[in-house]
């Protein structure tokens, strides 16, 4: 693989990471809205299944920012490597 081909592949990887971040941001916004609606409806429920679902939503919410950072860091580090190639 030539340097030119590597650069093309790196640019495609950066673009894919940026698109992935955009899609992820939209999906996480929808998930936040759905979680807020569920919280409003199920507030103060003592049902075990509701409690388990609520805990699962909290756990999933805790993964949003680390996952988003992975997209951002992938694009950033790939761009840095591309720049080093010249």
PASEBA-1860 file (N, C-alpha, C; in nm, 3 decimals):
! residues 86
1> XXXXXXXX> 0.086/-0.117/0.000/0.000/0.000/0.000/0.090/0.124/0.000 ~ 0.062/0.216/-0.089/0.142/0.337/-0.099/0.100/0.438/0.009 ~ 0.184/0.538/0.031/0.151/0.645/0.127/0.022/0.714/0.085 ~ 0.006/0.736/-0.044/-0.116/0.799/-0.093/-0.240/0.718/-0.059 ~ -0.230/0.587/-0.075/-0.343/0.500/-0.042/-0.370/0.500/0.109 ~ -0.265/0.505/0.187/-0.281/0.512/0.333/-0.353/0.642/0.370 ~ -0.313/0.752/0.309/-0.376/0.881/0.338/-0.524/0.879/0.302 ~ -0.556/0.819/0.188/-0.697/0.809/0.147/-0.774/0.728/0.251
9> XXXXXXXX> -0.718/0.617/0.295/-0.784/0.533/0.395/-0.800/0.606/0.527 ~ -0.699/0.683/0.567/-0.708/0.759/0.692/-0.815/0.867/0.683 ~ -0.821/0.936/0.570/-0.927/1.038/0.552/-1.066/0.974/0.560 ~ -1.080/0.857/0.500/-1.208/0.786/0.507/-1.240/0.746/0.651 ~ -1.139/0.705/0.726/-1.160/0.668/0.866/-1.203/0.789/0.948 ~ -1.142/0.903/0.923/-1.179/1.026/0.994/-1.324/1.061/0.964 ~ -1.359/1.056/0.837/-1.497/1.087/0.797/-1.597/0.990/0.860 ~ -1.562/0.864/0.864/-1.650/0.763/0.924/-1.667/0.789/1.073
17> XXXXXXXX> -1.560/0.825/1.141/-1.569/0.854/1.285/-1.656/0.977/1.309 ~ -1.642/1.078/1.225/-1.723/1.200/1.240/-1.870/1.172/1.213 ~ -1.898/1.092/1.111/-2.038/1.055/1.085/-2.093/0.970/1.198 ~ -2.010/0.878/1.248/-2.051/0.796/1.361/-2.085/0.880/1.482 ~ -2.004/0.982/1.508/-2.031/1.072/1.620/-2.165/1.144/1.602 ~ -2.192/1.190/1.480/-2.318/1.259/1.453/-2.438/1.166/1.475 ~ -2.429/1.046/1.424/-2.538/0.949/1.441/-2.555/0.915/1.589 ~ -2.444/0.894/1.656/-2.448/0.862/1.799/-2.511/0.977/1.878
25> XXXXXXXX> -2.476/1.101/1.845/-2.533/1.217/1.915/-2.685/1.223/1.897 ~ -2.731/1.197/1.775/-2.876/1.197/1.751/-2.944/1.085/1.830 ~ -2.884/0.968/1.827/-2.943/0.853/1.899/-2.943/0.877/2.050 ~ -2.837/0.935/2.102/-2.833/0.958/2.246/-2.932/1.066/2.287 ~ -2.954/1.165/2.201/-3.056/1.268/2.231/-3.195/1.205/2.236 ~ -3.223/1.116/2.142/-3.352/1.047/2.143/-3.365/0.958/2.266 ~ -3.258/0.893/2.303/-3.260/0.806/2.422/-3.282/0.888/2.548 ~ -3.219/1.006/2.556/-3.241/1.093/2.673/-3.387/1.135/2.682
33> XXXXXXXX> -3.446/1.170/2.568/-3.586/1.210/2.567/-3.677/1.094/2.609 ~ -3.648/0.975/2.559/-3.728/0.858/2.596/-3.711/0.825/2.743 ~ -3.590/0.838/2.794/-3.565/0.812/2.936/-3.639/0.912/3.023 ~ -3.638/1.037/2.984/-3.710/1.140/3.060/-3.860/1.111/3.062 ~ -3.913/1.069/2.948/-4.055/1.034/2.942/-4.085/0.914/3.030 ~ -3.999/0.814/3.026/-4.018/0.695/3.110/-4.010/0.732/3.257 ~ -3.915/0.817/3.292/-3.903/0.860/3.431/-4.030/0.931/3.479 ~ -4.086/1.015/3.392/-4.207/1.088/3.429/-4.325/0.994/3.451
41> XXXXXXXX> -4.333/0.891/3.366/-4.445/0.797/3.374/-4.427/0.701/3.491 ~ -4.306/0.655/3.512/-4.281/0.548/3.609/-4.227/0.598/3.742 ~ -4.230/0.727/3.761/-4.177/0.788/3.883/-4.238/0.723/4.008 ~ -4.154/0.689/4.101/-4.194/0.633/4.231/-4.256/0.493/4.223 ~ -4.237/0.425/4.112/-4.288/0.288/4.103/-4.203/0.198/4.192 ~ -4.267/0.101/4.254/-4.196/0.006/4.339/-4.185/-0.131/4.273 ~ -4.231/-0.140/4.150/-4.225/-0.266/4.078/-4.079/-0.301/4.049 ~ -4.042/-0.427/4.073/-3.903/-0.470/4.053/-3.858/-0.455/3.908
49> XXXXXXXX> -3.945/-0.487/3.814/-3.909/-0.477/3.673/-3.887/-0.330/3.633 ~ -3.970/-0.243/3.685/-3.953/-0.101/3.657/-3.821/-0.051/3.715 ~ -3.793/-0.093/3.837/-3.668/-0.054/3.901/-3.548/-0.106/3.823 ~ -3.554/-0.230/3.778/-3.445/-0.288/3.700/-3.427/-0.214/3.568 ~ -3.537/-0.181/3.504/-3.529/-0.107/3.378/-3.469/0.032/3.402 ~ -3.509/0.095/3.509/-3.456/0.228/3.543/-3.305/0.221/3.567 ~ -3.261/0.120/3.639/-3.118/0.103/3.664/-3.041/0.077/3.534 ~ -3.102/0.001/3.445/-3.039/-0.026/3.316/-3.026/0.103/3.235
57> XXXXXXXX> -3.128/0.188/3.240/-3.122/0.316/3.170/-3.013/0.406/3.228 ~ -2.999/0.405/3.358/-2.895/0.483/3.424/-2.757/0.432/3.382 ~ -2.740/0.301/3.380/-2.612/0.242/3.339/-2.580/0.275/3.194 ~ -2.681/0.268/3.108/-2.660/0.301/2.967/-2.624/0.449/2.952 ~ -2.690/0.534/3.028/-2.661/0.677/3.024/-2.519/0.708/3.064 ~ -2.465/0.630/3.156/-2.328/0.652/3.202/-2.226/0.619/3.093 ~ -2.267/0.542/2.992/-2.176/0.505/2.884/-2.178/0.602/2.767 ~ -2.271/0.698/2.769/-2.286/0.787/2.654/-2.160/0.870/2.631
65> XXXXXXXX> -2.115/0.942/2.733/-2.000/1.030/2.713/-1.871/0.954/2.682 ~ -1.841/0.844/2.752/-1.721/0.769/2.712/-1.726/0.719/2.568 ~ -1.843/0.678/2.523/-1.856/0.630/2.385/-1.838/0.745/2.287 ~ -1.897/0.858/2.319/-1.882/0.977/2.233/-1.735/1.016/2.223 ~ -1.664/1.013/2.335/-1.521/1.047/2.335/-1.441/0.952/2.246 ~ -1.484/0.827/2.237/-1.413/0.733/2.150/-1.421/0.777/2.003 ~ -1.539/0.821/1.961/-1.553/0.872/1.825/-1.463/0.994/1.804 ~ -1.470/1.088/1.897/-1.391/1.211/1.887/-1.242/1.180/1.885
73> XXXXXXXX> -1.198/1.095/1.976/-1.056/1.062/1.984/-1.008/0.984/1.862 ~ -1.092/0.900/1.809/-1.054/0.827/1.688/-1.025/0.924/1.574 ~ -1.115/1.019/1.554/-1.096/1.118/1.448/-0.973/1.204/1.475 ~ -0.956/1.246/1.601/-0.845/1.333/1.637/-0.710/1.264/1.619 ~ -0.698/1.143/1.669/-0.571/1.071/1.659/-0.540/1.031/1.515 ~ -0.641/0.996/1.441/-0.620/0.961/1.300/-0.576/1.083/1.221 ~ -0.638/1.198/1.251/-0.599/1.323/1.183/-0.455/1.360/1.217 ~ -0.417/1.338/1.342/-0.279/1.368/1.381/-0.181/1.278/1.305
81> XXXXXX> -0.215/1.152/1.293/-0.128/1.060/1.220/-0.121/1.099/1.073 ~ -0.234/1.136/1.016/-0.237/1.180/0.876/-0.148/1.301/0.857 ~ -0.152/1.394/0.951/-0.069/1.514/0.943/0.080/1.478/0.951 ~ 0.112/1.381/1.034/0.252/1.339/1.045/0.303/1.276/0.915 ~ 0.213/1.214/0.842/0.253/1.156/0.714/0.284/1.262/0.608 ~ 0.230/1.383/0.631/0.258/1.493/0.540/0.162/1.513/0.431
END
